[in-house]
Amino acid sequence: MSVKASISLTESQEAYARDLVAQGHFPSLSAVLQHGLELLREQSQTKDALRELLAQRQSGAFVSLDEGKVRTEDMIARKRAERGL
């Protein structure tokens, strides 16, 4: 369902949006703005997911750089062995 809304743009924003339409990237100014809003929504969701991941990592056990290297080398060796390499 579409909802009509009145918005204000700067002259440069309008010019840019109209240029995108003129170049055939979007069928209308509305489509340009809708796409921009969807990108902002995706960006916000991505940031939220990254914040949650960082919080989980920060609350977990710390692994030193040396231990991380050992674990990584062990994992690579296991994967190679599983594949007969």
N, C-alpha and C positions, 0 to 999 in steps of 0.2 A: 504494500500500500504506500502510495506517495503522499507526502504532506507538503503543502506550499509554505514557504518561509521567505521572509524578506531579510536579506543580509546586506552588509556593506563591505565593499572591497576597496583597497587602495587603487589608484589608477594603474600602477604597475602590475598589481595582481590581476586586475581585469584584463589588461593588455596581454599578459602572459597566458591567461586562461583562453582568451579569444584566439590567440596564436595557436595554441594546442588544438583547438577546434578547427581552425583554418587549415592546419597541416593534416587534418584527418585522424588525429590521435583519439579524439573523442567526438561523439555526435552532437554534444551540446555543452553549454556552460554548466548545467546541472550535473551532467555526467562527470565533468572535471572535478567539481566539488565533492560529489559522492565518492569518487575514487580517492580523493585526498583524505576524506574522513575515514574511509576504510583502512587506508595506510596508517593513519594515526591510531585507529583502534588496534590494528595488528602490532604496531610498535609498542603500545601500552601493554598489551597482553604479553609480548615478548619480554619487556622490562620486568613485569610482575613475575614471570616464570624464572627469569634469571635471579631476581632478588630472593625468591624462595629457594632456588638451588644453592645460592651463596650462603643463605642462612643455614641450610642443612649441612653444607660442607663445614661451616664455621663451628657448628655444634658437635661435629664428629671428631674422631680421634685424629691427632696430628701425625703425619708420616714425614720423616726427614727426607731430604733430597736423596741421600744415599740409599735409604730404605726404598724410596720410590723407584730408583734406578734398578735395584735388585729385583723388586717385584715385577717391573716392566720386562727386564731381561728374562726372568723366569716364565712370564706369560708368553713371550715370544718363543722361547724354547719349547714350551708345551704345544703351542699352535703349530710350530714346525714339525714336531714329532707326530701330532695328530694327522698331519698332511703328508707324512713320509718325506719330509725335506731334510 
